């Protein structure tokens, strides 16, 4: 193995380790704060077909990322406002799950939850989860 090949391998390993750390917590917190400013999101969660309020999974520990993907996908498909921020959140969560980024969160493929909440409760769960990550990763 020559020196250029060795340096390429070392650079690749460094790049992968940096990517695994990427959580995008600043952007995610900013998007959730913007979305939480929308007062229409606080309507009560009703699990009926005629309700215009969404009921979203409040994840069990270890299943946050999968539930964030599922919940933001539901919002993307059913919400009429703040589409840009919701789409960015969805793509960020899906990318973290697919590429195994943000090693601060478990990468379970299944969303497991015991309760559902309205959009506001769901966004607050996202926000507190990423605030915790940010606290330990200044």
N, CA and C atoms as a LAMMPS dump frame, in Angstrom:
ITEM: TIMESTEP
0
ITEM: NUMBER OF ATOMS
414
ITEM: BOX BOUNDS ff ff ff
-5.0000000000000000e+02 5.0000000000000000e+02
-5.0000000000000000e+02 5.0000000000000000e+02
-5.0000000000000000e+02 5.0000000000000000e+02
ITEM: ATOMS id mol type element x y z
1 1 1 N 0.863 -1.168 0
2 1 2 C 0 0 0
3 1 3 C 0.909 1.231 0
4 2 1 N 0.631 2.159 -0.929
5 2 2 C 1.468 3.347 -1.004
6 2 3 C 0.939 4.448 -0.079
7 3 1 N 1.733 5.505 0.06
8 3 2 C 1.416 6.589 1.003
9 3 3 C 0.141 7.331 0.616
10 4 1 N -0.105 7.509 -0.672
11 4 2 C -1.312 8.241 -1.075
12 4 3 C -2.572 7.439 -0.758
13 5 1 N -2.507 6.126 -0.899
14 5 2 C -3.646 5.273 -0.564
15 5 3 C -3.912 5.306 0.938
16 6 1 N -2.865 5.274 1.726
17 6 2 C -3.011 5.325 3.184
18 6 3 C -3.617 6.651 3.614
19 7 1 N -3.164 7.752 3.042
20 7 2 C -3.723 9.065 3.407
21 7 3 C -5.185 9.164 2.988
22 8 1 N -5.551 8.566 1.852
23 8 2 C -6.947 8.552 1.406
24 8 3 C -7.817 7.781 2.396
25 9 1 N -7.323 6.637 2.85
26 9 2 C -8.088 5.826 3.81
27 9 3 C -8.252 6.569 5.124
28 10 1 N -7.201 7.197 5.62
29 10 2 C -7.292 7.961 6.87
30 10 3 C -8.256 9.134 6.734
31 11 1 N -8.198 9.84 5.608
32 11 2 C -9.112 10.96 5.376
33 11 3 C -10.561 10.474 5.324
34 12 1 N -10.801 9.353 4.676
35 12 2 C -12.153 8.789 4.589
36 12 3 C -12.689 8.417 5.969
37 13 1 N -11.851 7.826 6.79
38 13 2 C -12.264 7.461 8.157
39 13 3 C -12.596 8.706 8.97
40 14 1 N -11.789 9.736 8.836
41 14 2 C -12.049 10.988 9.545
42 14 3 C -13.36 11.599 9.098
43 15 1 N -13.602 11.618 7.803
44 15 2 C -14.839 12.174 7.257
45 15 3 C -16.054 11.412 7.767
46 16 1 N -15.983 10.097 7.795
47 16 2 C -17.097 9.286 8.294
48 16 3 C -17.35 9.53 9.77
49 17 1 N -16.311 9.693 10.558
50 17 2 C -16.52 9.925 11.987
51 17 3 C -17.13 11.299 12.232
52 18 1 N -16.757 12.285 11.447
53 18 2 C -17.354 13.618 11.583
54 18 3 C -18.82 13.574 11.171
55 19 1 N -19.143 12.866 10.094
56 19 2 C -20.523 12.765 9.636
57 19 3 C -21.397 12.07 10.672
58 20 1 N -20.878 11.059 11.333
59 20 2 C -21.665 10.325 12.331
60 20 3 C -22.048 11.222 13.494
61 21 1 N -21.27 12.268 13.716
62 21 2 C -21.562 13.205 14.8
63 21 3 C -22.636 14.225 14.407
64 22 1 N -22.871 14.428 13.114
65 22 2 C -23.774 15.493 12.675
66 22 3 C -25.206 15.232 13.117
67 23 1 N -25.731 16.186 13.889
68 23 2 C -27.119 16.09 14.341
69 23 3 C -27.959 17.266 13.855
70 24 1 N -27.328 18.352 13.457
71 24 2 C -28.074 19.51 12.974
72 24 3 C -28.978 20.113 14.024
73 25 1 N -28.557 20.011 15.294
74 25 2 C -29.454 20.445 16.368
75 25 3 C -29.833 21.923 16.298
76 26 1 N -28.924 22.782 15.876
77 26 2 C -29.259 24.217 15.798
78 26 3 C -30.39 24.466 14.792
79 27 1 N -30.269 23.85 13.617
80 27 2 C -31.284 24.037 12.588
81 27 3 C -32.625 23.431 13.018
82 28 1 N -32.565 22.244 13.587
83 28 2 C -33.802 21.587 14.015
84 28 3 C -34.501 22.395 15.1
85 29 1 N -33.746 22.91 16.05
86 29 2 C -34.336 23.748 17.109
87 29 3 C -34.938 25.008 16.501
88 30 1 N -34.238 25.604 15.555
89 30 2 C -34.754 26.828 14.903
90 30 3 C -36.049 26.547 14.15
91 31 1 N -36.109 25.442 13.4
92 31 2 C -37.327 25.101 12.657
93 31 3 C -38.489 24.821 13.61
94 32 1 N -38.218 24.08 14.677
95 32 2 C -39.309 23.763 15.609
96 32 3 C -39.798 25.015 16.317
97 33 1 N -38.9 25.925 16.668
98 33 2 C -39.336 27.178 17.296
99 33 3 C -40.23 27.967 16.353
100 34 1 N -39.862 28.011 15.075
101 34 2 C -40.681 28.72 14.096
102 34 3 C -42.062 28.076 13.988
103 35 1 N -42.084 26.743 13.912
104 35 2 C -43.364 26.034 13.792
105 35 3 C -44.208 26.174 15.054
106 36 1 N -43.579 26.207 16.222
107 36 2 C -44.327 26.355 17.469
108 36 3 C -44.985 27.739 17.585
109 37 1 N -44.522 28.697 16.803
110 37 2 C -45.14 30.019 16.786
111 37 3 C -46.484 30.039 16.078
112 38 1 N -46.836 28.965 15.396
113 38 2 C -48.108 28.851 14.68
114 38 3 C -49.18 28.371 15.656
115 39 1 N -50.119 29.22 16.002
116 39 2 C -51.125 28.889 17.024
117 39 3 C -52.09 27.793 16.589
118 40 1 N -52.2 27.512 15.299
119 40 2 C -53.131 26.481 14.848
120 40 3 C -52.65 25.07 15.203
121 41 1 N -51.421 24.955 15.652
122 41 2 C -50.861 23.644 15.954
123 41 3 C -51.265 23.114 17.326
124 42 1 N -51.87 23.951 18.154
125 42 2 C -52.149 23.536 19.531
126 42 3 C -53.544 22.944 19.707
127 43 1 N -54.273 22.685 18.632
128 43 2 C -55.607 22.115 18.782
129 43 3 C -55.509 20.715 19.388
130 44 1 N -56.538 20.27 20.075
131 44 2 C -56.454 18.976 20.759
132 44 3 C -56.373 17.812 19.779
133 45 1 N -55.655 16.807 20.191
134 45 2 C -55.492 15.597 19.387
135 45 3 C -56.762 14.77 19.496
136 46 1 N -57.422 14.548 18.366
137 46 2 C -58.621 13.711 18.333
138 46 3 C -58.418 12.68 17.247
139 47 1 N -58.52 11.442 17.614
140 47 2 C -58.248 10.371 16.656
141 47 3 C -59.513 9.962 15.905
142 48 1 N -60.15 10.943 15.301
143 48 2 C -61.333 10.66 14.495
144 48 3 C -61.083 11.16 13.083
145 49 1 N -61.769 10.595 12.16
146 49 2 C -61.572 10.947 10.755
147 49 3 C -62 12.383 10.461
148 50 1 N -62.928 12.916 11.228
149 50 2 C -63.42 14.261 10.926
150 50 3 C -62.597 15.363 11.587
151 51 1 N -61.631 15.01 12.416
152 51 2 C -60.815 16.003 13.096
153 51 3 C -59.759 16.564 12.157
154 52 1 N -59.577 17.877 12.203
155 52 2 C -58.529 18.488 11.394
156 52 3 C -57.21 18.533 12.16
157 53 1 N -57.224 18.112 13.413
158 53 2 C -56.016 18.117 14.227
159 53 3 C -55.305 16.77 14.12
160 54 1 N -54.012 16.831 13.961
161 54 2 C -53.233 15.611 13.824
162 54 3 C -52.856 15.041 15.182
163 55 1 N -52.87 13.718 15.266
164 55 2 C -52.373 12.997 16.427
165 55 3 C -51.075 12.339 16.004
166 56 1 N -49.998 12.721 16.654
167 56 2 C -48.677 12.261 16.26
168 56 3 C -48.027 11.475 17.392
169 57 1 N -47.153 10.533 17.049
170 57 2 C -46.534 9.689 18.075
171 57 3 C -45.564 10.471 18.959
172 58 1 N -45.692 10.279 20.261
173 58 2 C -44.716 10.804 21.21
174 58 3 C -43.818 9.607 21.528
175 59 1 N -42.586 9.608 21.01
176 59 2 C -41.764 8.399 21.01
177 59 3 C -41.325 7.917 22.389
178 60 1 N -41.195 6.603 22.472
179 60 2 C -40.569 5.968 23.626
180 60 3 C -39.059 6.181 23.501
181 61 1 N -38.336 6.209 24.621
182 61 2 C -36.877 6.355 24.535
183 61 3 C -36.265 5.286 23.627
184 62 1 N -35.359 5.738 22.777
185 62 2 C -34.706 4.842 21.835
186 62 3 C -35.379 4.779 20.472
187 63 1 N -36.538 5.402 20.349
188 63 2 C -37.279 5.354 19.085
189 63 3 C -37.577 6.758 18.551
190 64 1 N -36.882 7.742 19.083
191 64 2 C -37.158 9.133 18.72
192 64 3 C -37.028 9.386 17.229
193 65 1 N -35.903 9.017 16.653
194 65 2 C -35.648 9.363 15.253
195 65 3 C -36.678 8.74 14.317
196 66 1 N -37 7.475 14.512
197 66 2 C -38.006 6.823 13.663
198 66 3 C -39.363 7.502 13.81
199 67 1 N -39.728 7.89 15.029
200 67 2 C -41.01 8.572 15.241
201 67 3 C -40.995 9.985 14.662
202 68 1 N -39.845 10.645 14.746
203 68 2 C -39.75 11.982 14.151
204 68 3 C -39.914 11.903 12.633
205 69 1 N -39.369 10.867 12.021
206 69 2 C -39.546 10.669 10.573
207 69 3 C -41.028 10.448 10.268
208 70 1 N -41.661 9.524 10.994
209 70 2 C -43.078 9.217 10.748
210 70 3 C -43.97 10.438 10.964
211 71 1 N -43.742 11.145 12.06
212 71 2 C -44.59 12.298 12.384
213 71 3 C -44.439 13.441 11.402
214 72 1 N -43.197 13.759 11.023
215 72 2 C -43.011 14.86 10.068
216 72 3 C -43.498 14.468 8.673
217 73 1 N -43.406 13.189 8.337
218 73 2 C -43.951 12.747 7.044
219 73 3 C -45.466 12.952 7.044
220 74 1 N -46.124 12.599 8.143
221 74 2 C -47.565 12.811 8.258
222 74 3 C -47.899 14.301 8.139
223 75 1 N -47.128 15.137 8.818
224 75 2 C -47.365 16.584 8.736
225 75 3 C -47.157 17.098 7.319
226 76 1 N -46.129 16.62 6.675
227 76 2 C -45.826 17.05 5.308
228 76 3 C -46.986 16.729 4.366
229 77 1 N -47.582 15.561 4.566
230 77 2 C -48.673 15.119 3.695
231 77 3 C -50.015 15.744 4.048
232 78 1 N -50.192 16.221 5.284
233 78 2 C -51.508 16.667 5.729
234 78 3 C -51.594 18.118 6.181
235 79 1 N -50.478 18.809 6.245
236 79 2 C -50.496 20.194 6.717
237 79 3 C -50.484 21.152 5.541
238 80 1 N -51.168 22.231 5.696
239 80 2 C -51.208 23.228 4.627
240 80 3 C -50.274 24.407 4.899
241 81 1 N -49.885 24.586 6.165
242 81 2 C -49.019 25.71 6.499
243 81 3 C -47.616 25.232 6.861
244 82 1 N -46.664 26.117 6.756
245 82 2 C -45.267 25.879 7.138
246 82 3 C -44.656 24.666 6.443
247 83 1 N -45.013 24.461 5.201
248 83 2 C -44.526 23.298 4.459
249 83 3 C -43 23.263 4.34
250 84 1 N -42.4 24.42 4.158
251 84 2 C -40.948 24.459 3.963
252 84 3 C -40.201 23.927 5.179
253 85 1 N -40.576 24.392 6.37
254 85 2 C -39.911 23.945 7.594
255 85 3 C -40.191 22.469 7.875
256 86 1 N -41.425 22.046 7.656
257 86 2 C -41.789 20.646 7.892
258 86 3 C -41.009 19.733 6.946
259 87 1 N -40.911 20.124 5.682
260 87 2 C -40.168 19.336 4.699
261 87 3 C -38.696 19.257 5.072
262 88 1 N -38.123 20.355 5.525
263 88 2 C -36.711 20.345 5.934
264 88 3 C -36.5 19.445 7.14
265 89 1 N -37.406 19.502 8.105
266 89 2 C -37.295 18.615 9.261
267 89 3 C -37.371 17.152 8.822
268 90 1 N -38.356 16.849 7.992
269 90 2 C -38.522 15.47 7.522
270 90 3 C -37.257 14.97 6.822
271 91 1 N -36.728 15.767 5.912
272 91 2 C -35.536 15.353 5.166
273 91 3 C -34.323 15.188 6.085
274 92 1 N -34.209 16.062 7.072
275 92 2 C -33.1 15.952 8.019
276 92 3 C -33.206 14.662 8.826
277 93 1 N -34.404 14.384 9.363
278 93 2 C -34.589 13.168 10.151
279 93 3 C -34.393 11.919 9.29
280 94 1 N -34.938 11.925 8.084
281 94 2 C -34.804 10.763 7.196
282 94 3 C -33.335 10.538 6.843
283 95 1 N -32.609 11.616 6.586
284 95 2 C -31.183 11.502 6.282
285 95 3 C -30.386 10.961 7.46
286 96 1 N -30.719 11.433 8.661
287 96 2 C -30.023 10.932 9.845
288 96 3 C -30.3 9.451 10.054
289 97 1 N -31.515 9.038 9.798
290 97 2 C -31.875 7.628 9.969
291 97 3 C -31.216 6.763 8.884
292 98 1 N -31.306 7.184 7.63
293 98 2 C -30.764 6.4 6.513
294 98 3 C -29.248 6.281 6.562
295 99 1 N -28.589 7.388 6.873
296 99 2 C -27.123 7.413 6.824
297 99 3 C -26.474 7.163 8.178
298 100 1 N -27.305 6.845 9.165
299 100 2 C -26.812 6.585 10.528
300 100 3 C -26.028 7.78 11.064
301 101 1 N -26.54 8.989 10.774
302 101 2 C -25.939 10.209 11.301
303 101 3 C -26.494 10.464 12.699
304 102 1 N -25.902 11.367 13.403
305 102 2 C -26.311 11.75 14.757
306 102 3 C -26.284 10.52 15.672
307 103 1 N -25.077 10.092 15.983
308 103 2 C -24.943 8.906 16.826
309 103 3 C -25.367 9.152 18.269
310 104 1 N -25.832 10.344 18.569
311 104 2 C -26.367 10.642 19.906
312 104 3 C -27.782 10.08 20.061
313 105 1 N -28.418 9.721 18.941
314 105 2 C -29.758 9.136 18.969
315 105 3 C -29.704 7.692 18.485
316 106 1 N -30.427 6.8 19.155
317 106 2 C -30.508 5.423 18.643
318 106 3 C -31.174 5.415 17.271
319 107 1 N -30.8 4.486 16.439
320 107 2 C -31.312 4.432 15.071
321 107 3 C -32.266 3.261 14.868
322 108 1 N -33.272 3.173 15.709
323 108 2 C -34.291 2.144 15.555
324 108 3 C -35.091 2.434 14.293
325 109 1 N -35.411 1.388 13.543
326 109 2 C -36.175 1.566 12.31
327 109 3 C -37.674 1.642 12.553
328 110 1 N -38.105 1.305 13.751
329 110 2 C -39.536 1.277 14.068
330 110 3 C -39.87 2.357 15.086
331 111 1 N -40.933 3.067 14.834
332 111 2 C -41.435 4.059 15.785
333 111 3 C -42.284 3.326 16.826
334 112 1 N -41.878 3.404 18.076
335 112 2 C -42.67 2.826 19.156
336 112 3 C -43.081 3.942 20.103
337 113 1 N -44.343 3.932 20.469
338 113 2 C -44.876 4.969 21.338
339 113 3 C -46.032 4.393 22.141
340 114 1 N -46.283 5.018 23.297
341 114 2 C -47.427 4.625 24.108
342 114 3 C -48.539 5.656 24
343 115 1 N -48.158 6.898 23.694
344 115 2 C -49.151 7.965 23.602
345 115 3 C -48.986 8.73 22.299
346 116 1 N -50.044 9.411 21.948
347 116 2 C -50.009 10.338 20.822
348 116 3 C -50.342 11.716 21.37
349 117 1 N -49.875 12.717 20.669
350 117 2 C -50.146 14.085 21.08
351 117 3 C -50.43 14.947 19.868
352 118 1 N -50.825 16.184 20.143
353 118 2 C -51.076 17.094 19.029
354 118 3 C -49.746 17.574 18.446
355 119 1 N -49.814 18.367 17.424
356 119 2 C -48.611 18.817 16.724
357 119 3 C -47.69 19.58 17.666
358 120 1 N -48.273 20.402 18.522
359 120 2 C -47.463 21.186 19.46
360 120 3 C -46.667 20.26 20.391
361 121 1 N -47.298 19.246 20.938
362 121 2 C -46.616 18.306 21.826
363 121 3 C -45.514 17.547 21.076
364 122 1 N -45.797 17.158 19.858
365 122 2 C -44.824 16.454 19.027
366 122 3 C -43.604 17.342 18.762
367 123 1 N -43.836 18.599 18.38
368 123 2 C -42.73 19.525 18.109
369 123 3 C -41.927 19.819 19.366
370 124 1 N -42.599 19.917 20.499
371 124 2 C -41.874 20.148 21.757
372 124 3 C -40.985 18.959 22.104
373 125 1 N -41.429 17.752 21.789
374 125 2 C -40.603 16.568 22.01
375 125 3 C -39.367 16.615 21.128
376 126 1 N -39.535 17.014 19.874
377 126 2 C -38.384 17.171 18.974
378 126 3 C -37.427 18.198 19.558
379 127 1 N -37.982 19.334 19.951
380 127 2 C -37.166 20.432 20.457
381 127 3 C -36.384 20.028 21.715
382 128 1 N -37.038 19.404 22.668
383 128 2 C -36.335 19.025 23.898
384 128 3 C -35.28 17.945 23.629
385 129 1 N -35.566 17.044 22.714
386 129 2 C -34.598 16.003 22.365
387 129 3 C -33.322 16.62 21.806
388 130 1 N -33.468 17.562 20.887
389 130 2 C -32.292 18.163 20.262
390 130 3 C -31.639 19.218 21.152
391 131 1 N -32.376 19.806 22.08
392 131 2 C -31.763 20.695 23.064
393 131 3 C -30.853 19.906 23.992
394 132 1 N -31.262 18.695 24.338
395 132 2 C -30.417 17.822 25.16
396 132 3 C -29.118 17.48 24.424
397 133 1 N -29.227 17.18 23.137
398 133 2 C -28.047 16.874 22.338
399 133 3 C -27.129 18.085 22.288
400 134 1 N -27.716 19.256 22.083
401 134 2 C -26.937 20.486 21.982
402 134 3 C -26.235 20.802 23.303
403 135 1 N -26.904 20.513 24.417
404 135 2 C -26.331 20.786 25.732
405 135 3 C -25.02 20.027 25.923
406 136 1 N -24.964 18.791 25.406
407 136 2 C -23.762 17.987 25.561
408 136 3 C -22.819 18.103 24.383
409 137 1 N -23.158 18.943 23.419
410 137 2 C -22.337 19.128 22.219
411 137 3 C -22.321 20.608 21.859
412 138 1 N -21.737 21.46 22.716
413 138 2 C -21.803 22.92 22.488
414 138 3 C -21.087 23.404 21.255
